[in-house]
Amino acid sequence: MQRTMQADCAVFRTTASLEEGKGRIDKVYGQMADLGIQDRSLIFNTDLIETLELDNMIGQAVVTMHSAANRHESRGAHMHEDFPERDDVNWMKHSVVWFDKGRVTLDSRPVHDYTLTDEIAYIKPKARVY
């Protein structure tokens, strides 16, 4: 999982790397059913701890990869080399993702462009520059 995420969903990414990464991370998820723990001890059982950590993170890794492949822009610290500019017209929205037994469903909801009080004005987002 770690190698797949670092290779295919790093800060600098391309459409090709993300598409390859989707297949690779889905394959990693598919192998979870075959996962077993050899160490049966109850004290300092790193095999159990690492297995539980993997089980906790694999779903997030899958939805991160699929979400990144779906978003055709660069935003914040994430640079999609095939889409180097930020695209507020098409992508100023929150990604909403469901994950169920390896199946990823993507959707979105709008970003609110107002505040909950009249005491402060809405601050429009702007591109991150260095």
Rosetta silent file (secondary structure, phi, psi, omega in degrees, C-alpha in Angstrom):
SEQUENCE: MQRTMQADCAVFRTTASLEEGKGRIDKVYGQMADLGIQDRSLIFNTDLIETLELDNMIGQAVVTMHSAANRHESRGAHMHEDFPERDDVNWMKHSVVWFDKGRVTLDSRPVHDYTLTDEIAYIKPKARVY
SCORE:     score description
SCORE:     0.000 S_00000001
   1 L     0.000  -48.412 -177.969    0.000    0.000    0.000 S_00000001
   2 H   -60.939  -46.853 -179.104    2.727    2.442    0.995 S_00000001
   3 H   -62.977  -39.988  179.228    4.809    1.833   -2.128 S_00000001
   4 H   -64.352  -45.690 -179.356    1.752    2.203   -4.373 S_00000001
   5 H   -65.738  -40.847 -179.667    0.681    5.473   -2.767 S_00000001
   6 H   -68.540  -36.561 -177.549    4.211    6.905   -2.875 S_00000001
   7 H   -78.380  -38.953 -168.858    4.764    5.887   -6.493 S_00000001
   8 H  -113.154  -10.962 -177.523    1.377    6.736   -7.995 S_00000001
   9 L  -135.805   36.750 -179.723   -0.325    9.288   -5.749 S_00000001
  10 L   -75.266 -177.505 -179.928    2.545   11.468   -4.575 S_00000001
  11 L   -58.231  -42.996  176.375    2.447   15.270   -4.465 S_00000001
  12 E   -98.983  120.658 -173.844    3.486   15.383   -8.137 S_00000001
  13 E  -140.682  161.291  177.278    1.242   13.107  -10.191 S_00000001
  14 L  -128.416  166.188  176.405    0.076   12.485  -13.739 S_00000001
  15 H   -58.983  -42.537 -178.887   -3.056   11.009  -15.264 S_00000001
  16 H   -63.671  -44.297 -179.169   -1.069    7.903  -16.237 S_00000001
  17 H   -65.809  -37.581 -179.811    0.368    7.397  -12.740 S_00000001
  18 H   -69.845  -40.148  178.190   -3.052    7.834  -11.134 S_00000001
  19 H   -64.894  -43.361  176.462   -4.746    5.406  -13.526 S_00000001
  20 H   -63.924  -40.961  179.983   -2.023    2.824  -12.929 S_00000001
  21 H   -63.367  -37.052  177.523   -2.238    3.508   -9.214 S_00000001
  22 H   -58.372  -46.370  178.459   -5.995    2.895   -9.140 S_00000001
  23 H   -63.728  -41.413 -178.535   -5.441   -0.605  -10.502 S_00000001
  24 H   -68.305  -43.355 -177.948   -2.537   -1.259   -8.162 S_00000001
  25 H   -72.331  -32.964  174.545   -4.279   -0.030   -4.992 S_00000001
  26 H   -63.722  -37.594  177.576   -7.462   -1.944   -5.897 S_00000001
  27 H   -65.960  -41.773  176.534   -5.303   -5.066   -6.237 S_00000001
  28 H   -59.688  -45.608  178.453   -3.749   -4.405   -2.808 S_00000001
  29 H   -60.674  -40.449  179.979   -7.243   -4.071   -1.344 S_00000001
  30 H   -62.337  -23.624  179.586   -8.265   -7.318   -3.039 S_00000001
  31 H   -83.918   -6.269 -178.219   -5.448   -9.134   -1.227 S_00000001
  32 H   -60.851  -32.383 -179.760   -6.774   -8.114    2.199 S_00000001
  33 H   -64.612  -23.978 -178.946   -8.932  -11.263    2.357 S_00000001
  34 H   -92.135    0.017 -175.815   -5.757  -13.372    2.228 S_00000001
  35 L   -69.906  134.035  178.295   -4.065  -11.479    5.046 S_00000001
  36 L  -135.681  159.447 -179.957   -3.056  -13.589    8.018 S_00000001
  37 L  -115.856  123.810 -178.678   -1.260  -13.067   11.304 S_00000001
  38 L   -86.801  -37.533 -176.798    1.470  -15.516   12.282 S_00000001
  39 L   -80.251  120.833 -177.936    2.357  -14.094   15.701 S_00000001
  40 L  -104.499    6.122 -178.643   -0.255  -15.109   18.286 S_00000001
  41 L   -70.871  159.295 -178.439    1.355  -13.450   21.315 S_00000001
  42 L  -103.159   -4.268 -178.449   -0.558  -10.817   23.263 S_00000001
  43 L  -120.989  131.773  179.264    2.412   -8.637   24.202 S_00000001
  44 L    51.624   43.886 -178.518    4.421   -6.513   21.728 S_00000001
  45 L   -88.069   86.026 -177.944    2.676   -8.190   18.802 S_00000001
  46 H   -68.222  -28.406  176.759    3.889   -5.961   15.961 S_00000001
  47 H   -60.956  -46.464  178.250    2.419   -8.350   13.384 S_00000001
  48 H   -65.690  -44.501 -178.447   -1.062   -7.728   14.817 S_00000001
  49 H   -61.655  -46.220 -179.567   -0.500   -3.972   15.179 S_00000001
  50 H   -66.839  -33.819  177.235    0.704   -3.573   11.582 S_00000001
  51 H   -67.324  -43.822  177.657   -2.189   -5.679   10.294 S_00000001
  52 H   -64.518  -38.771  177.723   -4.713   -3.550   12.196 S_00000001
  53 H   -64.944  -42.290  177.104   -3.055   -0.365   10.909 S_00000001
  54 H   -61.513  -45.936  179.529   -3.206   -1.655    7.333 S_00000001
  55 H   -60.688  -35.136  179.823   -6.871   -2.579    7.752 S_00000001
  56 H   -73.284  -32.618 -173.272   -7.535    0.911    9.109 S_00000001
  57 H   -97.082  -22.186 -171.797   -5.698    2.721    6.275 S_00000001
  58 H   -61.719  -40.332  178.384   -6.416    0.679    3.141 S_00000001
  59 H   -61.559  -42.002  178.296   -9.906    2.104    2.600 S_00000001
  60 H   -65.590  -38.466  178.406   -8.569    5.647    2.868 S_00000001
  61 H   -63.450  -42.662 -179.723   -5.783    4.845    0.423 S_00000001
  62 H   -63.202  -48.230 -178.363   -8.263    3.484   -2.130 S_00000001
  63 H   -69.630  -31.090  176.547  -10.581    6.511   -1.954 S_00000001
  64 H   -64.254  -45.893 -179.536   -7.620    8.909   -2.023 S_00000001
  65 H   -63.308  -46.706 -178.325   -6.273    7.337   -5.211 S_00000001
  66 H   -66.755  -39.207  178.510   -9.677    7.281   -6.926 S_00000001
  67 H   -65.665  -42.634  179.498  -10.476   10.844   -5.834 S_00000001
  68 H   -63.877  -39.163  178.770   -7.115   12.146   -7.036 S_00000001
  69 H   -67.616  -30.138 -179.072   -7.600   10.471  -10.421 S_00000001
  70 H   -75.642  -28.372 -174.107  -11.033   12.037  -10.716 S_00000001
  71 L   -89.864  111.718 -176.186   -9.853   15.614  -10.021 S_00000001
  72 L   -98.819   68.628  178.394   -8.394   17.175  -13.160 S_00000001
  73 L  -167.201  169.414  169.101   -6.614   20.175  -11.671 S_00000001
  74 L  -106.322  136.150 -178.244   -3.805   21.184   -9.357 S_00000001
  75 E  -149.649  137.156  178.740   -4.930   22.512   -5.989 S_00000001
  76 L    59.892 -129.470 -177.405   -3.108   23.341   -2.803 S_00000001
  77 L   -89.736    2.551 -176.714   -0.030   21.188   -2.376 S_00000001
  78 E  -101.725  119.944 -175.612   -1.133   18.612   -4.953 S_00000001
  79 E  -108.496  108.785  174.649    0.310   19.061   -8.434 S_00000001
  80 E   -91.847  104.432 -170.477   -1.408   17.220  -11.281 S_00000001
  81 L   -61.517  -25.498  177.425    1.227   17.669  -13.978 S_00000001
  82 L   -80.134  -17.269  179.047   -1.305   17.168  -16.813 S_00000001
  83 L  -134.041   76.738 -170.913   -3.512   19.911  -15.320 S_00000001
  84 L   -71.517  -16.514 -177.327   -1.080   22.446  -13.815 S_00000001
  85 L   -99.859  152.838  172.224   -3.637   25.191  -13.136 S_00000001
  86 L   -74.190  140.320 -175.378   -6.283   25.435  -10.479 S_00000001
  87 L  -126.748   84.096 -177.882   -9.796   25.203  -11.991 S_00000001
  88 H   -69.112  -27.064 -179.315  -12.350   26.850   -9.704 S_00000001
  89 H   -61.942  -45.358 -176.530  -15.081   26.787  -12.365 S_00000001
  90 H   -98.853  -21.531 -170.211  -15.190   22.975  -12.438 S_00000001
  91 H  -124.554    9.494  174.563  -13.512   21.948   -9.186 S_00000001
  92 L   -80.400   77.975 -178.421  -14.433   24.467   -6.479 S_00000001
  93 E  -159.167  159.696  176.382  -16.419   21.798   -4.655 S_00000001
  94 E   -87.549  132.810  173.797  -16.052   19.283   -1.870 S_00000001
  95 E   -79.806  135.243  176.515  -15.413   15.712   -2.908 S_00000001
  96 E  -122.256  127.471 -173.273  -17.738   13.204   -1.268 S_00000001
  97 E  -132.664  136.757  172.631  -16.733    9.563   -1.465 S_00000001
  98 E  -112.902  141.655 -179.957  -18.339    6.308   -0.389 S_00000001
  99 E  -130.158  119.927 -178.295  -16.321    3.120    0.012 S_00000001
 100 E  -139.871  107.011  176.760  -18.075   -0.232    0.300 S_00000001
 101 L    53.131   44.285  176.988  -16.212   -3.528    0.021 S_00000001
 102 L    91.204  -12.330 -179.081  -13.718   -2.152   -2.495 S_00000001
 103 E   -91.725  129.448 -178.349  -16.276   -0.226   -4.548 S_00000001
 104 E  -108.600  128.733  174.896  -15.721    3.551   -4.738 S_00000001
 105 E  -118.588  124.177 -177.547  -18.569    5.977   -5.442 S_00000001
 106 E  -106.230  140.807  174.762  -17.611    9.604   -6.103 S_00000001
 107 E  -152.456 -173.297  178.767  -19.830   12.654   -5.769 S_00000001
 108 E  -152.208  166.340  172.369  -19.486   16.259   -4.674 S_00000001
 109 E  -139.507  153.863 -175.260  -21.230   19.050   -2.847 S_00000001
 110 E   -69.440  155.577  172.801  -20.839   22.799   -3.327 S_00000001
 111 L   -87.946  132.507  177.823  -18.482   24.976   -1.340 S_00000001
 112 L   -72.280  131.571  178.124  -20.314   27.681    0.619 S_00000001
 113 L  -110.739   44.530  177.587  -19.293   31.142   -0.493 S_00000001
 114 L  -150.815  164.880  176.350  -20.722   32.942    2.511 S_00000001
 115 L  -104.221  169.626  179.783  -20.087   33.218    6.225 S_00000001
 116 L   -90.100    6.429 -179.600  -22.444   32.401    9.065 S_00000001
 117 L  -142.977  156.906  175.056  -22.320   35.955   10.367 S_00000001
 118 L   -88.851   -0.954 -176.019  -22.595   39.487    9.007 S_00000001
 119 L   -78.312  -16.042 -179.714  -19.638   40.546   11.166 S_00000001
 120 L  -141.099  142.487  179.545  -17.036   39.358    8.669 S_00000001
 121 L   -82.507  155.624  175.629  -16.996   39.247    4.889 S_00000001
 122 L   -65.491  134.980  177.823  -16.428   36.107    2.883 S_00000001
 123 L  -101.848  114.782 -178.024  -12.769   35.690    1.925 S_00000001
 124 L   -69.491  138.593  177.265  -12.472   34.428   -1.620 S_00000001
 125 L   -68.013  153.904  177.019  -10.010   31.575   -2.130 S_00000001
 126 L  -139.865  163.501 -178.123   -6.948   32.215   -4.226 S_00000001
 127 L   -65.715  142.784  175.794   -4.241   30.140   -5.813 S_00000001
 128 L   -81.069  125.182  179.447   -1.363   29.057   -3.621 S_00000001
 129 L  -125.206  152.327 -178.574    1.872   30.550   -4.919 S_00000001
 130 L  -122.239    0.000    0.000    5.438   30.142   -3.745 S_00000001
